[in-house]
């Protein structure tokens, strides 16, 4: 009787630790192979994504690379992608790591894919000689950046050749932005050309000396939903600031 009573606590202790380990492994699988949390640090994707938006990113949208795995960029010898069953399309929003800085995540929109010829003229995108359409919508004036300052400009509905439609922000008149006129580029095989929806406030593929063309192997996934959002007045752990800082209207929004 005494022997059985001594074994019972040991059994319960092992069951507890086994459950804890299983829960931890499941959390790691979800975190790195299914859904990964991501916070927007800059205003390059305004008006679609604001600074302080917390997202869930699908890690398996384009298969897996070493940048999808925990510490993969240091430990993994994986070359190429596993389960590469889907290629990025024009209009997709992607999270990736640029070749010049593989320790930092970026989020941009796919504008052109491998084989496309792409150019920007007077703020209008041309793909294989066909211009994207821009329909002027309304003024934009929101506290959406990293300093809590107002971001002002004009919203446009942009439709890329092929039909992908989204909303972009122009702070300057068309043709007067820094990247509103570019050379003609051809997207190489296995790469994409990306731009931020904040066209005058984004470092993207138009900056060939930094981001340039993005290789498929550097893709991490695609954002699905905004599950939380805070403006620049507060960090997520500053609960006492939440009543003034939480953006309820931006929570549980599907991202497109």
C-alpha positions in Angstrom: 0.0 0.0 0.0 2.8 2.4 0.9 4.7 1.4 -2.2 1.7 2.1 -4.5 1.2 5.5 -2.8 4.8 6.4 -3.4 4.6 5.5 -7.1 1.4 7.5 -7.7 2.9 11.0 -7.2 5.8 10.1 -9.5 3.3 8.9 -12.2 1.3 12.2 -11.9 4.5 14.2 -12.1 5.6 12.5 -15.3 2.1 12.9 -16.8 2.2 16.6 -16.0 5.6 17.1 -17.6 4.7 15.0 -20.6 1.6 17.1 -21.2 3.6 20.3 -20.8 6.2 19.1 -23.3 3.5 18.0 -25.8 1.8 21.4 -25.5 5.1 23.2 -26.0 5.9 21.1 -29.1 2.4 21.7 -30.5 2.9 25.5 -29.9 6.2 25.4 -31.8 4.6 23.5 -34.7 1.8 26.1 -34.9 4.2 29.0 -34.5 6.7 28.1 -37.1 4.9 25.8 -39.6 1.2 27.0 -39.6 0.6 30.4 -38.2 3.2 33.0 -37.0 2.4 36.3 -35.2 3.8 39.4 -36.8 3.7 43.1 -35.9 3.9 45.9 -38.4 6.8 48.1 -37.5 6.7 50.8 -40.3 4.2 52.6 -42.4 5.2 51.2 -45.8 1.9 49.3 -46.2 -0.5 52.1 -45.2 -3.5 52.1 -45.8 -3.8 48.3 -45.8 -1.6 47.7 -42.7 -0.9 50.3 -40.0 2.0 50.5 -37.6 1.0 48.6 -34.5 -1.2 46.0 -36.3 -0.6 42.5 -35.0 -1.1 39.8 -37.7 -1.3 36.1 -38.1 0.8 35.0 -41.1 0.3 31.7 -42.9 3.7 30.0 -43.0 2.7 27.3 -45.5 1.2 29.5 -48.3 4.3 29.1 -50.5 5.9 26.1 -48.9 8.8 26.2 -46.5 12.3 27.6 -46.7 15.1 27.9 -44.2 13.8 31.3 -43.3 10.5 29.8 -42.2 12.2 27.6 -39.6 13.3 28.8 -36.1 16.9 30.0 -36.4 16.8 28.5 -39.9 18.9 31.2 -41.5 21.7 30.1 -39.1 21.2 26.3 -38.7 19.4 25.0 -41.7 21.2 23.7 -44.8 17.9 23.6 -46.7 18.2 25.0 -50.2 15.1 25.9 -52.2 11.6 25.3 -50.7 9.7 22.3 -49.4 6.1 21.7 -50.4 6.4 24.5 -53.0 2.9 23.9 -54.4 1.9 27.6 -54.9 3.7 30.5 -56.5 3.1 34.1 -55.5 0.7 36.0 -57.7 0.3 39.7 -58.6 -1.6 41.4 -55.8 -0.6 39.0 -53.0 0.8 40.4 -49.8 3.9 38.6 -48.7 6.2 38.5 -45.7 9.8 37.9 -46.6 13.5 38.6 -45.7 15.5 40.5 -48.3 18.8 39.1 -49.4 20.7 42.1 -48.0 19.4 41.6 -44.5 18.1 38.1 -43.7 17.5 38.9 -40.0 14.7 41.3 -40.7 11.1 40.6 -41.9 9.5 42.8 -44.5 5.9 42.9 -45.7 5.0 44.2 -49.2 2.6 43.5 -52.1 3.5 41.5 -55.2 3.3 43.7 -58.3 5.1 41.5 -60.9 6.3 37.9 -61.2 9.0 36.1 -63.0 9.2 37.1 -66.7 7.2 40.3 -66.3 8.6 43.6 -67.6 7.7 46.3 -65.0 8.1 50.0 -64.9 6.6 53.0 -63.1 5.8 56.1 -65.0 4.3 59.2 -63.4 3.2 57.0 -60.5 1.4 54.5 -62.7 2.6 50.9 -62.9 3.1 49.3 -66.3 3.5 45.5 -66.6 4.4 44.1 -70.0 3.4 47.4 -71.5 -0.1 47.4 -69.9 -0.8 50.1 -67.4 -2.5 49.6 -64.1 -5.6 51.7 -63.6 -5.8 54.2 -60.8 -9.2 55.5 -59.5 -9.1 58.4 -57.1 -11.1 57.7 -53.9 -10.8 60.1 -51.0 -8.3 61.9 -48.8 -6.5 59.9 -46.0 -5.7 61.5 -42.6 -5.0 59.0 -39.9 -2.7 58.5 -36.9 -1.1 55.4 -38.5 2.7 55.7 -38.3 5.3 54.7 -35.8 5.4 58.1 -34.1 1.7 58.5 -33.6 1.7 61.3 -36.1 -1.0 61.8 -38.8 -0.3 60.3 -42.2 -2.0 62.4 -44.9 -2.5 61.8 -48.6 -4.9 60.6 -51.2 -6.3 57.0 -51.6 -6.5 55.3 -55.0 -8.1 52.1 -56.1 -5.4 50.3 -58.1 -6.1 47.5 -60.5 -3.1 45.6 -61.8 -3.1 43.9 -65.2 -4.7 40.6 -64.6 -7.4 42.0 -62.3 -5.9 42.2 -58.8 -7.4 45.2 -57.0 -6.3 47.0 -53.8 -6.1 50.4 -52.3 -2.9 52.5 -52.3 -1.9 55.8 -50.7 -0.1 58.7 -52.4 1.3 61.4 -50.2 2.5 63.4 -53.3 0.7 64.1 -56.6 1.2 61.4 -59.2 4.5 61.7 -60.8 6.2 63.7 -58.0 7.1 60.9 -55.7 10.7 59.7 -55.3 10.0 56.4 -57.0 7.3 57.6 -59.4 9.5 57.2 -62.5 11.8 54.1 -62.8 13.7 52.2 -65.4 12.2 49.2 -67.2 13.1 46.0 -65.4 12.5 42.4 -66.2 11.8 40.1 -63.2 14.3 37.2 -63.3 13.2 33.5 -62.9 12.4 32.5 -59.3 11.8 36.1 -58.2 9.1 38.7 -57.6 8.8 42.5 -57.7 7.2 44.0 -54.6 6.0 47.4 -53.6 4.4 48.9 -50.5 0.9 50.3 -50.7 2.2 53.5 -49.2 3.8 54.4 -52.5 5.7 57.5 -51.3 6.8 55.9 -48.0 8.1 52.5 -48.9 11.6 51.0 -49.6 10.8 48.1 -51.9 11.9 46.6 -55.2 12.1 50.0 -56.8 15.2 50.4 -54.6 17.5 48.0 -56.5 20.5 48.7 -54.3 18.7 47.4 -51.2 15.6 45.1 -51.7 15.4 44.8 -55.5 13.9 41.6 -56.8 12.9 39.1 -54.0 13.8 35.5 -54.5 11.1 32.8 -53.8 13.5 31.2 -51.3 13.2 34.3 -49.1 9.4 34.2 -48.7 8.0 33.4 -45.3 4.3 33.5 -45.9 1.3 35.7 -46.4 -0.7 37.7 -43.8 -4.3 36.4 -43.1 -5.9 38.5 -40.4 -5.3 41.4 -38.0 -5.9 40.0 -34.5 -4.9 43.1 -32.5 -4.0 46.7 -33.1 -2.4 49.4 -31.0 -1.4 53.0 -32.0 2.0 54.4 -31.1 1.0 55.6 -27.7 1.3 52.1 -26.1 3.1 48.8 -26.3 1.2 45.6 -26.0 2.2 45.1 -22.3 1.2 48.6 -21.2 -2.4 47.5 -20.4 -3.2 50.8 -18.6 -2.9 52.6 -21.9 -5.2 50.2 -23.9 -8.4 52.2 -23.4 -6.9 55.0 -25.4 -4.6 53.1 -27.7 -6.5 49.9 -28.9 -7.9 50.3 -32.4 -11.0 48.2 -32.2 -12.1 48.9 -35.8 -8.8 47.3 -37.1 -9.1 44.0 -35.1 -10.2 40.7 -36.7 -9.9 42.3 -40.2 -9.1 40.0 -43.1 -6.0 41.2 -45.0 -6.1 41.6 -48.8 
